[in-house]
Amino acid sequence: MDIEKLSSSYLTIGTPGRLLERATKAEKAYGSTSNIYFKGDAAQLPLGEKGIGRLAAMRLGYYLKLKTKQANEKVWNWLELDWRSAVVDPNLDASELDFEPYSKACGVSDFPLQGTSIFIRWFQGDWTAEKINALVFNDLAKLADPFKAISANKFITLTFQGQPVSIPFLDRQPLSAADAVCQAKFEYDEQGEPTLTVNVDYKKLDRERTDRLTGDHLRAAVRETPNKKQKITLVDGEIVARSLKKLGPWEMKFYWFNRGRLMREQNDLWSRSVRQFIAQWGGGFLVYRDGYRVYPYGERSDDWLDLDLNALAASGYKLNRAQMVGYLRISSIANPRLYDQTNREGFRDSYDKEALKRLLRYAILGVCRPFLDLVEKEARPPIERVIADVDAKVFTSKQKAVSSLKLIQSRIPDESKNLAVVMHHLEEVSEAWERAKVRIASFEEEIEEFVHLAGVGLMLEFIAHELARVTHDTLRSVSSGKFSPEVVEAQLKTLEKRVRLLDELSVPGRQRKTDQNIYELTEMLVEFHEGKCARHNVSVSLSNKVKSKFLCRVERGQILQILDNLFSNSFYWLVNRFDQVEQGKISINFDHSAKKIYFSDNGPGIPEERKDSIFDQFVTTKPPREGRGLGLYIARRLAEENNASLELSNAVNVLANK
């Protein structure tokens, strides 16, 4: 700085000098490129925007001496700030603290030099080796993006009491021990439409998946609802969805370490390097803007995405922050609406911040974790094979044991009594294993019942909501005194329909396969949902009834569950479309000769990347707190139990049940 900048900028609080300088350089370097298409490196732009960071020096010590000059200046510019008098006398008038910069001539050898030195004395606290090490470990090592360069903080040289202090760098070797890597990228196409791409590479089990969300599916990902146990109010989902248009591109990547597996299978590697590595760099992912850290994200105490809370509620405490090492990169040019709070405690509350949070939560909880769970489940051997392997080992071991005991008995007759006791216990163990096999078989039968009950639960969730709504409307009409018998009768008829459908959903043990007219069951479902369709302007088209009945031998309640799940999925996406100009339409067509039902709608359809996985467990494009990813999985299982199949048609937006 020259002497003028010392007076006009450094000694004046809240000056926009750096902000204007950055805007000028950005305009010169990148022109008028829209923020949503920015893909450059803004790391060369100056930091700072509020003009108050210099005040932080007052928290370190009461006396500051500053020395600065620009290149080819023939003087050093000095400024001394001594706040000790204000500390001694808190009532001292500010006008008595008159600090003026001054200049001193420098030697010819200093003419080319430029830069600033700040000397602080009369510290407000003690500076110990432990304090310095904590600062280096927790802050300086992570100040610049360590994932971009081996030595990200090479511009910092630190000494303490004359001794050099090294700043740790991120050792990439332990990253190779990560079980999985998740990457997410948010960008825009040529029409300015946002796209979220999420890639999960489960390296340990050699499985990979890429999801790409656009349009209504992307908007649905940020349409979260509060957790019932958390009394929090979320910003309206549609408002957040609209902010996606201007949020700007960003990228995220994190490495997931299965600590339990590492300790079991690679304990030496865990103890030697990985444990210490995770202790320093773990805690979720660090956030970097223009290559420099945004606080407090990435600290152990900051769970801004509620990942630990969700991991605690999930099986295996998976994807908690202590197992994650990674980063989120944003830019001051690409993401101009993500402002820092004045106290450097994260982003200011805004629609853009809320959209960013929900997109990240969806990538982690809606794509990454379900995929890891699915891969692990598929990697486990089927229970039948496990039982067969154990059975073979038990049989072989028993045969060897019996043979050895008989040999011992022939050689040591006096021990016959003790050997008989051992033989008896061996038989008891064998009988226990046989009983265990019977119990395992019964568990498998119970699992099938649980699948059915889970489907019933999903359906009852909606029915209970409808019952509550209808009864509330009826009571309100009666209480107001402004009602007609016709209105109450209509409400009671609606209530009767809900209860009648409830009666169809009995437990599996009470259901039997009987000849059912599938067309009439479908009519029943359409009638059940007609009130909701009318309220949300959704039309349902059912193909004309023919003389020949669409008879199939099925379990009536299970077919109702399958059809209701298809109906509920269509209804959700039709109601939550961003563009509501065209009326939502659901079409149900019957092919009597081929025994097929075609269920279709004019919603956003199924993303290309999801077509092979929509029937898997926990796969959904709904927000984490809305979609469970079980509906279609259960529906297909129920279809198979009724000698039917549930498939995705080759036609666009058509589900076929045949």
N, C-alpha and C positions, 0 to 999 in steps of 0.2 A: 504493500500500500504506500501511496505517497502521503504527504502531510495533509492534503485536502481530504482524502478518503478517511484518514484517521479522525478528522473532525466531523465530516458530514455523514459518515457511515458508521464507523466503529463506536463513536461516542453518542450516536443517535439511535435509540432503541426502536425497533420495528421498521427499519428501512428495507425497501424491497430491492436493494441493489443486486443481490445474487439472483433473485427471481427474474428480474429484468435481463440480467446478463445471460441466464440460462435460456430464456425465451428467444433472445437475439441469436445465440449460437445455434439453437435448435432450428430456427427458421432458416438460417444460413446453410446448415448441414442437411436438413431434411425437407426444406421447402414447405409447401402447404399440404403434405400428405396427411390424410385423415388418421386420427389416432387408432382406428380399428384395423388399419392396414400396416401400422408401423411394425417393422421387423428388424430395425437397426439396433445398434449398441449405443445406448445413451450413457454409458459409463464415463464418457469423456466430458459430459456436461457438469458444470459446477454444482455442488451440493448447497443446501440451505434455501429457505424460502420465507421464513417468518422474521428473521433479523433479531432473534432474541437468544440464540445459542451462546453468545459471548457471556451472558449473565451466569452461566454455569460455573465460570471460573471463580466467582465469588463464594461458591460453596466449598471450594478447595482451600483457599487461604485469603487472608485479609490484605495482602499486598501483592500487586501485580506490576511487572515491568515488561514492556513490549518493545521489541526492536524490529524494524521492518524497512524494506526498500524495494523499489522496482529495478529492473535491469537498466544499467547505464546511468542510474542516478548517482550523483557525486556526494550524496549525504545519506546517513542513516537517520531514519525518523524514529523518535522515541516517545513513549507515553508511560507515565507512572501513575498507578491508581492505588491509593492508600485509604482503606476503609476503616482503619483501626479507631479513628476518632468517632466514627458513627457507631461503632460497637460499644465504645466506652460511654457515649452519651446518645441513647436512642432518640432523644428529643431534638437532636441537632438538626438545624435547618438545612435542607438540601442545597441551598445556594452557597453554603459555606464549603461544600465539597467542589471546589473548582479545579478540574483537571484539564490541563492544556498540553497538547503535544508539542514537541520541539525537535529541531534537527541539529545534527552534528556532522561536520565534514568527515569523509572516510578516505582511506588511502587509495591510491591509483589501482592497486591490486584488487580492491573490493568493487570497482566500478561494474564489472560484468555480473556481480552477484545479485540475486534476488531471493526474496523469501521473508519469513517472519519467525522470530524467536520470542517465546513467552516464558518469563521467569516468575514463579509464584513462591512466596514465602509466608511465614506466620500461618502455618497450616491449621485448619480447624480440627484436625484429628491426627492420630498417629499413623504413620506409614511403616508397616512391618513387612518382612519378607513373605509372611503368610498372606497378607492383604494383597501384595503385589502379585503373588502366584495365583490367587483366586481371580484377580482382575485379568491376568493374562489368559488363564484357563477358560474362563466363562465369557469374556468379552472380546479382548483383542484378537484371539484366535479366530473368532467368528465375525469380526467387524466387516471384513470384505468377503465376498462369496468364495468359500474355500473349495467349492466344487468346480470352479472354472479354471483354477491354476493350482499347481502343487504348493506354491508359496504365495497365497493370496495377499498376505500382509507384508510383502517384501518392502513396502515403503515405510515400515515402522522399525526403528532401532531403539531398543530399550535398555537402559542401565539402571542399576540400583546400588547406591553407595559405591559407585565407581566400577561395579562388576556388571558385565553384560548379562542380560536375561533373554533367553531364547523364547520365541513365540511358537507354540505348536502349530503344525500344519496337518491337514487331513490326510492320513495315510490311507491310500486306496486299497491296499492289500486286504484288510478285513472285509471290505465290501463284497469280495468274491465269496465270502462265507454266508451271505444273505440267502435266505430260502426263496424269496420272491422279490420282484421289482415291479413297482406300479408307476406308470407315467400318465399324465393327463395334459392335454393341450387344448386351449380355448382359442379359436380363431374365426375368421370371417371369410365367406366366399365372395365371388365377384359382385353378387347382388347385395352384399352387406348383411347376409343372413348368418347368424352365429352358429358355430358347430363345436361340440365337445367330443373329443376323441380320447378314449381311455384304453390303455394297453396294460395288461397284467401278464407277467411272465413268471410262472411258478417254476423257477429253474430247478429246484430240488426234485420235482416230480415230472419235469420236462413237458409242461403243458402251458399253452399261451392262448390268450383271448384278446380281441380288440373290439371295443364297442364304439359306435359313432352315433351321437344324438343330434338331431336337428328339429326344427319346427316345433310342433306341439309336444313331442316327446321331450325335447330339451326344456321347454317351458314348464312341463309337468315336473321335471327334476328339481325345480326351485319352488314348487308350490307345496311347501311343508305345512304340516299342522302341528300344534303343540302336543307334546307327550302328556297323557292324561295325569301322570304323577307329577308333572311340572306345571305349575300355574304361571306360565309365561305367555305373553302376548306377542305373536309374530306379526311382522309387517305383511299386509295383504299380498297374497301370492301373485295376483295379476300385475300389481305395481312393480314387484320385484322382477317378474318375467319381462316386462317392458324395458327394464334397465339393462337387460342383456344386449340390447342394440347398441349401447354406448359404453359398456363396461371396458372394452378393449382386450386385446389378446394377452394371455399369460401362459406359463407352463409350470408344471409341478412334477416332481419325481421323488419317490422315497424307496428305501430298501427295508424290507421286513425280515427281522431275525427271529426265528423260533428258538427262544432261549432254552426251553425245555429239551428240545431235540439236540441242540448243540451240547448241552451239559451231559446228556445221555450218550450220544454217539461220538462227539468230538470234544471231550472234556479238556484235553490238553490244549487244543486250539482256543477253546473258550477261555480257559484260565490264563493262557499266555498273552492273548492279544484282543480277542473280540469283546470280552467283558469290559476291559478298560476303554476300548474304543466306543462302545455303546454308552458307557457312563459319561464320556465327554461330549459325544456328538448326538446322542439320542434325545428324545423328548418331543417327538413330532417332527415337524420340518421347519427350518429357518426360512424367514421371508426376506428377500433381497429386492430392493428397488434401485435400478441403475447400478447394480453390483455391490450395494452397501446395505447393511442390515437394518430392518425395521423392527424396533423393539415393541413389546416384549415377546413377540412370537418365537417359539422354539425353546423358551425357558421351561424348566420343570414345573413351575408353579402356574403356567399359563395353558389352560386347556380350552382355547377359544372355540374349538369345533365340537366340544363335548365328546371327544373320542373315548376317553377313559370311562365315562359313564355308559356309553354304548357297549364298549368292550366288556365291562363288568357284567352287563345284562346278557351278553352272548356266551355261548359255550366256549370253554377254553380260554376265556379272557383274551380273545384274539384281537390284534391290531390296536392294542393300547399304545400310548405314545412312547413308553419305555422300550418298545421293540422296533421303533421306527427311526430311521436316519434319512433325512432328505431336505429338499428345498422347494420353495415357491418363488418364482422370478416374475416380477412386474416391472413396469417402467413408468417414469414420470410423464413420458410422452404418450405411451400407449394407454395408460390408466390414469388420466389426469384427475379423475373424481375420487380416487382413493387417497384422501388427505390424512396426514398424521394428526393426532391430537397434540395440543400444545405441550402436554407433559410427557410426550413420547411414550404413551401407554397404548399404542396401537392405532388403528384407523378410526377416524371419526365415524359415528353412526350415520349411515346413509343407505339408500337403496342399492348402490353399487357394492358396498361392503356386504350387505345381506345376500346379494346375488352371488358374490364370490364365495361366501361361507357355504351357501347351500350347494353350489356346484362342487366344491371340494368334498363336502359331506357325501354327496351322491357318488362321486368317483370312488371314495374310500369305502363307504358303508353300503352303497347300492350296487357297485360293480366288483370292487376288489375283494372284499370279505366274502360275499356269497360265492365267488369263483374259487377262492381258496378252500372254503368249506366243501364245495362240490367235488373238487379234485381230490381232496383228502378222503372223502367218502368213497369215491370210485376207486381209489388206490388200495383201499382196504380189501382183503380177500373176502369173497362171499362166505356167509356163515356156514353154508353146507361144506365148503372146502376145509374150513377151519375144524369143523366137527370131525370130518373124515380123517384129517391129519392127526388130530389128537387121539381119535379112536384107534388108529393104526399104531401110534406110539404106545398107548396104554396096553393094547393087546400084546405087542412085541415085548415090552418091558415086563409084563406079567408072566409071559411064557419063559423069559430068561430067569426071572426071579423064582418061579416054581421049579424050574430045572435045577437051579443052584441050590435051593432048599432041600430038594430030594437027594442031591449028591451029598450035601452036608449030613443029612439024616443017616445015609448009608454008612458014612465014615465015622460019625459020632452018635451012636444010638442013644447014649445017655441024655442027649439034648432034644430028644423027640418031643417032649412036652412043650418046651420053649418054642421049638420050631412050629408046632401045631398052632400056638398062639399067633405067631407071625403070619402063618398061612391064613388064619381066620381074619386077621386085620387086612390082609391083601384082598381077600374076597369082599370085605366091607368097602374097601376103596373102589373096587370094580363095580359093585352095586351102586355106590354113590354116583359114579360116572354115568351109569345107565339111567339113573333117576334124573341126573342133570340134563341128559339128552332129551328126555321126555319134557322137562321143564322148558328147555330152549325151544322145542317145537311148539309148545303152548304160547311162548312169548311171540313167536312169529305170527301165530293166529291172532294174538292180541294186537300186534302192530297193524294188521289189516283192518281191525276194528277201529284202531286209533285214526287211521287214514280216513275212514268213513266219518268218524266223529269230528275230525278236523274240518272236513268239508261241510258238515252240518253246522259247525261253529261259525264258519265264514258266512253261511247263508243266514243263520239266526241273527248275526250281527246287524244285517240290514233289516230283517223282519222286526227285530226289537225296536230299531230306530223308527220304523214306519208305525208300529203299534203306539209308541210314545207320541208320535206326531198326531195320529188320528184321535187318540183319546184326549190329548190336550186341546185339539181344535173343538171336539165335541163338548168338553166341559166348559170351554170358554164361551161357546154359543149358548149353552144352558144357563151359565152364570150371568151373562149379560142381559138375559131376558129378551133379547132381540133375535129370536130364531123362529123358524117355521118347522112344523112336523116333518115336512119333506126334506129339509136340510139335515135334521137329526137322523132321519131314516137312512139317508144316503151315507152319512158318516158311519152309522152302525152296520150298514151293508159292507162298507169298505173294511171295517173292523172284522166282520165275519169272514171275509176273504182271507185276511191275514191269518186268522186263527185256523182256518181250514187248511191252509198250506202248512202251518206248523204241525198239524196232525199227521201230515204225510211223512214227516221226517222222524220216523221211529228209529230206535237203535238197530244195528244189523241183525241181532238175534231174532227180532220180531218180523223182519222182512223176508219175503219169499218171492222167488221169481214166478211171475204170472204173465199171462198174455195181456199186454197193454197196448192201447191205441196211442202211439207216440204223437199223432197230430192233436189229439184231445189234450194230452199233457202240455203240449206247447201252447195251445189255446189258453189253458189254465194259467200258464206263466205270463202270457201277454196280458190277460185280464188282471193279473195281480199287479203288474207294473204300469197299467194304463194311467193311473193317477199321477205317478211320478213323471211319465212321459209328457202328459198334458202340461204339467207345471214347467217343464224345461223345453217345451217345443220340440220334442223328438217324436217322429212318426214311426210306427211299426207296421211293416207289410208282411202279411202271412199268405202264402200261396193258397189258391182256392181249394176248398175241400172236395175230394172226389168220392165216388160211391164206395170204392174198395178201401177198406180200412188199412191203416199203416200199423199192422200188428207185429209186435216183437215180444219174445219172452224175456222179460227183464224185471229188475227190482224197481218198482215205481218211484220210491223216494230217491234212489240214486240217479235215475234219469232226470228227475226234477233238479237235482243238484247240478248236474252237468249243464243242462240248458240254462239254469239260473246264472251259473258262472260266466257262460258266454254272453248272456244278456247284460250282466253287471259290468263286464269288461268293455263291451261296446258303449254302454251308457256313460261310463266314466270318461272315455276319450271324446265322446260327442259333446258332453257337457263342458269339458275343459279345453275345447278347441279355442285357439286364439282368435280365429276368424269365425264369427258366428253368423255371417251373412246368410249362408246356405243352411236350410233346415237340416237338423240331424235325422238320418234315416237308418233304420235297421230292417233288413230283409231276411225272411226265413222261407226257404223254398224246399219242397219235398220231391224227391224222385222215387215214386212208389215202386217202380220196377226194379231199380238198383238198390232199394232200401238205403237211400242216402238223404241226409239233411244238409242243406247249404245255408250257413249262417254268415251274413255279411253286413257291413255298415259303410258309411261314407266318412269315417274318421281318418286319422293320420296314417293308419296302417301299421305294419310291423317293420322296424328297421331291418335292412338287409342282413346286418351282422347278427341279428337275434333270431333269425328264422330257424337255425339249427338248435337253438337252446331254449325256446320259449316254454317247452314242456318240462324243463329241468326244475329242480327245487331251487327256491330262493332267487329265481331270475325274474326281474321286473324292471320296467322303466318308470314306475311310479316313485314318488319321493320316499326316502327311508322310513318315514313315520306313517305312510299310507299304504304302500304296497308290501306284501309279505312274500310274493313270489311263490305261493303255494296253490293258488286257485286252479291254474291249468294243469299243474302236476297232479293234483288230486282228481281233477276231472278226467284226465287220461287214464289214471289207475281205475277209477270207477267204470269207465267205458270198457276197459279190458275185462273187468269182472263180469260184465254183461255181454261178453262175446262181441264187442263192438270196438271200433277204433276212433280216435280223435286225431285228426291230421290237419295240417296247414295246406290249403288248396294251392295249386299252381296259379290260379287267378289272383289278381290283386285284391287284397282286403277280404278274403273269403276263408272262413273256417268250415271244414266239412266234417260231419259226423256220419260215419257209415257203418 
